[in-house]
Amino acid sequence: MTKQDQSPTSSTLPNDVVGVRREDFLLAMKQAASLVSVITTTVTDRRMALTVGSFLSVSADPPLMSVCVNKKSRMCKAMKSSGKFGVHVLADNQSEVADVFAGRPQTGDAYDFSCVEWLDQGAGRESLMDGASISAECETESIIDAGSHCIFIGAVTNIKTEEKRPLLYWNRLYGFPSSDL
Ligand SMILES: Cc1cc2nc3c(=O)[nH]c(=O)nc-3n(C[C@H](O)[C@H](O)[C@H](O)COP(=O)(O)O)c2cc1C
């Protein structure tokens, strides 16, 4: 393999490469607007969920999606053990759902699944979220170790789309796309 063929990863970067400061990186990332999604998984009948801004569409052939999950989160361990996860891209009227599954509810209990309607898909399947702009189920295809996070890539096994404006997150604020210029 030539040097050019080698793709750099966090484990292959030479020691003499000087990275940016963590604070500068986090300041920059505040400016990166993201979709807001809730990911779900089920381990021995126990449902778990987490709000993430890291959902990405990866591939159409075959259909693949990815999310990044902090290794310290209970969700990371649960997703590794279940091998399956749901991705629910929230609509613009669902910021309260985002806060519930980010552990900071505006009212009620954190991580309370009754904050939104779920559509049962049968035994062993991840429920889909009513009112979400996209709601999908994935079989974990690969897990990539990436610094503080794990990147889960999933093959999409079920999907529902609703024509809704998505909820966005930017500079610690929720918002939505507008056609007003
Ligand atoms: C808008 C938003 C986006 C987030 N994105 C991610 C993410 O991509 N990955 C992640 O692990 N945590 C993300 N978080 C943080 C988790 O939702 C939050 O830390 C979590 O509820 C803590 O759960 P734990 O008790 O399982 O650690 C995000 C939070 C918010 C509000």
The ligand as an ORCA input file, in Angstrom:
! r2SCAN-3c Opt
* xyz 0 1
  C     -29.462     18.353     20.531
  C     -28.656     17.294     21.246
  C     -27.817     16.467     20.500
  C     -27.065     15.454     21.139
  N     -26.283     14.629     20.376
  C     -25.662     13.561     20.947
  C     -24.979     12.599     20.141
  O     -24.913     12.691     18.923
  N     -24.415     11.541     20.782
  C     -24.458     11.391     22.146
  O     -23.908     10.402     22.669
  N     -25.095     12.295     22.936
  C     -25.701     13.361     22.374
  N     -26.398     14.281     23.138
  C     -26.338     14.157     24.607
  C     -27.318     13.152     25.181
  O     -28.633     13.261     24.679
  C     -27.336     13.336     26.708
  O     -26.040     13.518     27.175
  C     -27.867     12.137     27.321
  O     -29.220     12.265     27.568
  C     -27.149     11.658     28.581
  O     -27.494     10.314     28.704
  P     -26.751      9.246     29.611
  O     -27.283      9.452     30.989
  O     -27.127      7.910     29.044
  O     -25.283      9.526     29.474
  C     -27.154     15.295     22.548
  C     -27.996     16.133     23.295
  C     -28.750     17.119     22.648
  C     -29.665     17.995     23.453
*
